[in-house]
Amino acid sequence: MNIIVLSDTHGKLDKAYKLIDRIETFADIDLIIHCGDFLHDALDIEEETGIEVVCVPGNCDGCFERKFRTVDVPGGRILVTHGHMEDVKYDTTRLLYLAEEQKCNIVCFGHSHVAVCEMIDGIRIINPGSPSRPRDGSDGSCALLVCEEGKTAATIIKY
């Protein structure tokens, strides 16, 4: 199962669509995850691409309570959240606790606009950065998550 992870599109979808198109040249996409800011972008992406989008609201969507979703995939369970209520700009401690509480081995989040793809205590954490407003010195990014029975792999795709 191939999953594109996006976040923090903030109403500017040009680069997001170009990243999706580029990934589709070498992989069939089964699902897109949008980790918030702007929720309506996720709906536009689903309508434009015809690919199911799992999404959560972020702080710029007016969400100031903990909102998350879980998605069961081959290879585990994904926690999807924006991350602002877990203070991800400072550290990932609260995010990892939430993942453990929800029995998730993968976490997809946003908010910081900085791409992250690493394993911490057996949990794969993925922040795709932002395709439209990156804060990591890149020209934008998303993530590709590949899930198979018993294993997962992920990478950041730069614009």
Order of alpha helices (4+ residues) and beta strands (2+ residues): beta-alpha-beta-alpha-beta-beta-beta-alpha-beta-beta-beta-beta-beta
